């Protein structure tokens, strides 16, 4: 898993954050990352199961599409 500081952000890069209940382990991280990276515009996904936080970086990201992707992974998300 990479951190936002590992990747310089351009001025057009946006960041969205979501709280995701039920994430507890590395499997959760892999499942959520796999689904969210399929969303158009997403360039980086940071998942922290210990804090239940998912941060999504990219441009032109549709927040509803990210929530749907997290749902597809089996979790419920709300905008943080």
C-alpha positions in Angstrom: 0.0 0.0 0.0 1.3 3.4 -0.9 0.8 6.7 0.8 -0.1 10.0 -0.7 3.3 11.4 0.1 4.8 8.6 -2.1 3.1 10.2 -5.2 3.4 13.9 -5.9 0.0 15.4 -6.8 -0.6 17.7 -9.7 -2.9 20.7 -9.3 -5.6 18.8 -11.1 -5.5 15.9 -8.7 -8.4 15.7 -6.2 -8.8 13.6 -3.1 -12.0 12.1 -1.7 -12.3 10.3 1.6 -14.7 7.7 2.7 -15.4 5.9 6.0 -16.0 2.2 5.4 -17.4 0.1 8.2 -16.5 -3.5 8.5 -12.9 -3.3 7.2 -10.6 -5.2 9.5 -7.8 -6.9 7.6 -5.5 -7.1 4.6 -8.1 -8.9 2.6 -10.4 -5.9 3.1 -7.7 -3.7 1.8 -7.1 -5.8 -1.3 -10.9 -6.1 -2.0 -11.6 -2.4 -1.7 -8.5 -1.3 -3.6 -9.3 -3.8 -6.4 -12.8 -2.4 -6.9 -12.1 1.3 -6.5 -9.1 1.3 -8.9 -11.6 0.4 -11.6 -13.4 3.7 -11.2 -12.7 6.2 -14.0 -10.3 8.9 -12.9 -8.8 7.1 -9.9 -5.0 7.0 -9.9 -4.3 6.0 -6.2 -6.3 4.3 -3.5 -5.2 4.4 0.2 -7.0 2.0 2.5 -6.5 2.0 6.2 -8.6 -0.8 7.9 -7.5 0.3 11.4 -9.1 3.7 10.9 -11.9 2.5 8.5 -10.7 5.3 6.1 -10.4 5.0 2.3 -8.7 7.9 0.5 -9.1 8.1 -3.3 -6.9 10.3 -5.5 -7.3 11.2 -9.1 -9.2 13.6 -11.3 -12.8 13.8 -12.3 -13.8 11.1 -9.8 -17.5 10.4 -9.3 -18.0 9.9 -5.6 -21.1 7.8 -6.2 -19.1 5.5 -8.4 -16.5 5.0 -5.6 -19.3 4.2 -3.1 -20.8 1.7 -5.6 -17.3 0.1 -6.1 -16.9 -0.2 -2.3 -20.3 -1.7 -2.1 -19.3 -4.2 -4.9 -16.3 -5.2 -2.6 -18.9 -6.0 0.1 -18.6 -2.9 2.3 -20.8 0.1 3.1 -19.2 3.6 2.6 -20.1 7.1 3.5 -18.3 10.3 2.6 -15.8 11.2 5.4 
